[in-house]
Amino acid sequence: MSFSSEVKSEISHSLPEKECCLSAELSGFSKAAGSIHLLGKGELRLSLRTEYPVVARHIRSLAKEITGASPSVNVIEGSGVGRPGKRRVYELSVENDLVTAEGFIGGEAQDPSLMGKCCRKSYLKGLFLGAGSITDPDKAYHFELVFQTAGSAAMARRLVNSFTDLHAGICSRQGKWVVYLKAAEQIKDVLGIMDAHRQLLAFEDCRMMKSVRGEANRLSNFDNANLDRTMSAAESQLSDIHRISCGPGLDSLSVKLKEIALLRLEDNEASLSEIASMTKPEVSKAAAAARFKKLSEIASLIVDF
């Protein structure tokens, strides 16, 4: 099961406690995945579609709580939303005086960003159940709501941004409009707002593991780079020492320079710090580097015949 499916399943296992929030959540779902049909004589029918059976049961329960009657359910085989022929779709039909022409259920339609906080949270849940997805956090950080019209997307963006520290973007993609978040911290906040607390913890665990793996890779790359530099420096130092050895000879060097030259010949993989610690008396890393620099200068003055 995908991460989005897990989030939708968790959201769908509880109903809002307040009547206003019941209406807000169902209205959000209606905005995202509903269509209004005129039946004549001023009567309206609201059709709601989802590919998720757990969401269908949840929406059916919401509608029953609000209208007092269970909506009819029609299963359409092989008509996945946006993916014809892939998956079955569950279509719920709501016929009630509480259905407005704007698809709002249980009251007068209004901009959801102007609702009270509890209803804004419920409306966002409905939008996500009908048009939302969250990428598996092990792969990337991405939350989105997809709409058919720019107006619906703009409304959803206002709603998302009405919550503290959320800054949703909006773009068009393949003829549709997408409201999105890409910051991990903001996606975590959205999961909390939608009361998907188990998936929030799973998201945080995954995020922490990615951070640990990233730090381990960074340290490994750092160690490899240090090793490469050490080996390159050792090769250069050995070349200088061999040049001197084949020329005037190591006995021509001062005691200190001869000592460090012999230490390098004994261990061609030791780091500069390790070479410095082998000298007697022990010298600093900077002093050892200065001695190797002096050897390099001497080697550069030797003329090949």
Secondary structure, DSSP 8 states (H G I E B T S, - for coil): --HHHHHHHHHTT---SSHHHHHHHHHHHHHHHEEEEEEETTEEEEEEEES-HHHHHHHHHHHHHHHSS--EEEEETTEETTEETTS-EEEEEE--TTB-TT--BSS----GGGS-HHHHHHHHHHHHHHHEEE--TTT---EEEEESSHHHHHHHHHHHHTSTT---EEEEETTEEEEEE--HHHHHHHHHHTT-HHHHHHHHHHHHHHHHHHHHHHHHHHHHHHHHHHHHHHHHHHHHHHHHHHTT-GGGS-HHHHHHHHHHHH-TT--HHHHHHHSSS---HHHHHHHHHHHHHHHHT----
